[in-house]
Amino acid sequence: MTEGKPALPEPAAALLALKPEDDAAFRREVQRARKRRGTGKSLTPGVVYVGHVPTGLFEPQLKAYFEQFGQVKRLRLSRSKKTGGSKGYAFVEFECDEVAKIVAETMNNYLLGERLIQCSIVPPEKVHEKLFKGCQRKFKRPVQPAVQRYNKKHNSDDLKKMTSKLLSKEEKLRKRLAEKGIEYDFPGFAAQVPKKKAGSTNDANASVCSEGVTPVCTPSLLEKRRSMRVNDDEDDEIVIKPVANPTSTDPSEGLENEEESGEGSTEEEEEEEEEDSEEES
């Protein structure tokens, strides 16, 4: 055993293409990129756009996956500022632009996690200077997401402040449009704010009935409404009208006939009583 000699580095694992038929061309491209790096020339970095990223793949997993093609300088996964979740696309910067081209050609429409990954080269002129801003920092989930802040229950004072801010911003926008000579009329937030009713709210004669014809209930109108109310406590009288004679059209004739018939019956009874008394005697 030779304790003084340093351990020899293990040989790097051979890179394999995702498709067996393209393995030879893939190896040639990798060898060409390595020779260019060994010459000492400055390498031009290349940026690859990765879309349709499956759920559950984040920065550590993506970096470990794409490092099999070459050295990854920077990686940024787009996340939501409200929830911190992945938006489904990322940008990967490789040390060599030729390696980035190989990755874009090989990984485009590759099935990963039940999704077809979309990969394409981002031209150098379209790479924004702040594209990889904050990519070296470890991601921390938002302590108070904006969605919770906006969805919380607001009291009347908060609603008034929000309404005043929206109206002031809208007024400034209208002024800027007018200064630039743009004639554009839109309802905006002002149309959604309920308008205040005319007149003071402390008025004792103010109408609270929306069905009234007049907006103000005067004393005379109130008295008229009281007189129109029906008293349910009082019992209604039942009046029976006499039946009229069907042969005559005048109802008074029927009453006279009834009186005459009544008088005739009393006279007959008196005559019968007199006859009975004479027979007894």
Steps between C-alpha positions, in 0.01 A plus 500: 500500500627846410364739760695805372357496150169687449204304380445513127178671388232269375438517126191698405201297397439489128215716380227321311238640269136457588441329165732203422509577127636850572767383742791529256414854391445597861846374600666695218329819608609450861861433397504813285373709791763354735784569253387860468503534878849347522652750255459779755273713287221686673176310471174670411223400740170379363152532652230237454132559562330199660120494489232258623702416811319225695372572846740395774816599311671801656845659484705214655335231288527698176864587559590138577318384186657749255853465640530169315541703179754751628578755765200709603599853594161639599145374521181683575157343549215747463286507814184678606553794733166434670521128577864412424397215270662419169363664185613210283799649315867565569821639346827306509835659413780268390866586490523428126245603241565181298396290799187713531416428135545127559269516802235694308504251212508190721250596770238666280170303508651253746244323722577565865249461781202458263591826324679582177782737590544794263862616460635776279808719476463860619697733270769703680339830400172396667657398831407771750765616742269430796384160375701310763459754779489327838563155354788433744283564806320212661128525447286584803124469491324835555413559866184697417388430144322780323198280439434484874545874534251582227244236601484590868187659643501880468316735732324817392810719551715274279235502227486880509878525466507252211216685326671838536830360366333343197308819423812716531698271267216504250482880513875526432462263205223712352715812535796334327278392213358852469850654498601275212188590306339158524122521516401178669207476738451194719285437810783374721476468877298820537197332342514215754502724807140555624397864488380676815130586525400865471390676819603461861453168672388667825178630346203364697273513196738292283324212330614148581255336262640439153154429359363849572435738214635806676850501653382679819209390723313815600266505804195512273622191313560315827147587617359373172686170538366453854144556379544240228597227746240231569420421863485122527372503863153626411242231409313548177120501533304238305188645334234266356306658220134392438432287194308690234187363321619326183195616302557866577804702433441748785628362835260728697199315353617175654511661845141636461370158392658339807333756729158447334531121527586535868192717572269257313616204707427680831136583396427138414629383837271746685189377311580137586536585871156676502332196341652267758375718788140505361489122469614454860232736627 
